[in-house]
Amino acid sequence: MLAKLEPDRTLFLAVSEEAYQDFFDSRFAQTVMRETKMNLIVCAIEREEVILWNEHKN
């Protein structure tokens, strides 16, 4: 829906550092993110800090 309403907007999935380590750092998740060109931001919640900004260029 957002792609139709605002096609120039870049979407990101933001996850905690713990979620990244538990799932998104796996080989499977990395493959899915690469193949779907998923943009990902990983945050250290307690420190309120972005620790990874992974943007795929189209």
C-alpha positions as CSV (number, residue, x, y, z in Angstrom):
1,M,0.0,0.0,0.0
2,L,2.7,2.5,0.9
3,A,4.6,1.7,-2.3
4,K,1.5,2.9,-4.2
5,L,0.8,5.9,-2.1
6,E,4.4,7.1,-1.7
7,P,6.6,5.3,-4.2
8,D,9.6,7.6,-3.5
9,R,9.7,6.7,0.2
10,T,12.3,4.2,1.3
11,L,11.1,1.7,4.0
12,F,13.3,0.3,6.7
13,L,12.7,-2.5,9.2
14,A,14.1,-1.5,12.6
15,V,15.0,-4.2,15.1
16,S,16.8,-4.4,18.4
17,E,20.4,-5.6,18.6
18,E,19.1,-8.7,20.4
19,A,16.6,-9.5,17.7
20,Y,19.3,-9.0,15.1
21,Q,21.7,-11.4,16.9
22,D,18.9,-14.0,17.6
23,F,17.5,-14.1,14.0
24,F,18.6,-11.5,11.4
25,D,22.3,-12.4,11.7
26,S,21.6,-16.0,10.5
27,R,22.5,-17.2,7.1
28,F,18.9,-17.7,6.2
29,A,17.8,-14.2,7.2
30,Q,20.8,-12.6,5.5
31,T,19.8,-14.5,2.3
32,V,16.2,-13.4,2.5
33,M,17.2,-9.8,3.2
34,R,19.6,-9.7,0.3
35,E,17.1,-11.4,-2.2
36,T,14.2,-9.1,-1.1
37,K,16.4,-6.0,-0.8
38,M,15.2,-5.4,2.7
39,N,16.5,-2.3,4.4
40,L,17.4,-2.9,8.0
41,I,18.3,-0.7,10.9
42,V,19.7,-2.3,14.1
43,C,19.4,-0.3,17.3
44,A,21.0,-0.7,20.8
45,I,17.8,0.1,22.7
46,E,19.4,0.9,26.1
47,R,22.0,3.2,24.6
48,E,19.5,4.7,22.1
49,E,22.0,4.2,19.3
50,V,21.9,2.9,15.7
51,I,24.6,0.3,15.4
52,L,23.8,-0.9,11.8
53,W,22.2,0.8,8.9
54,N,21.9,-1.6,5.9
55,E,20.3,0.0,2.9
56,H,20.0,-1.8,-0.4
57,K,20.2,0.4,-3.5
58,N,17.7,-0.4,-6.3
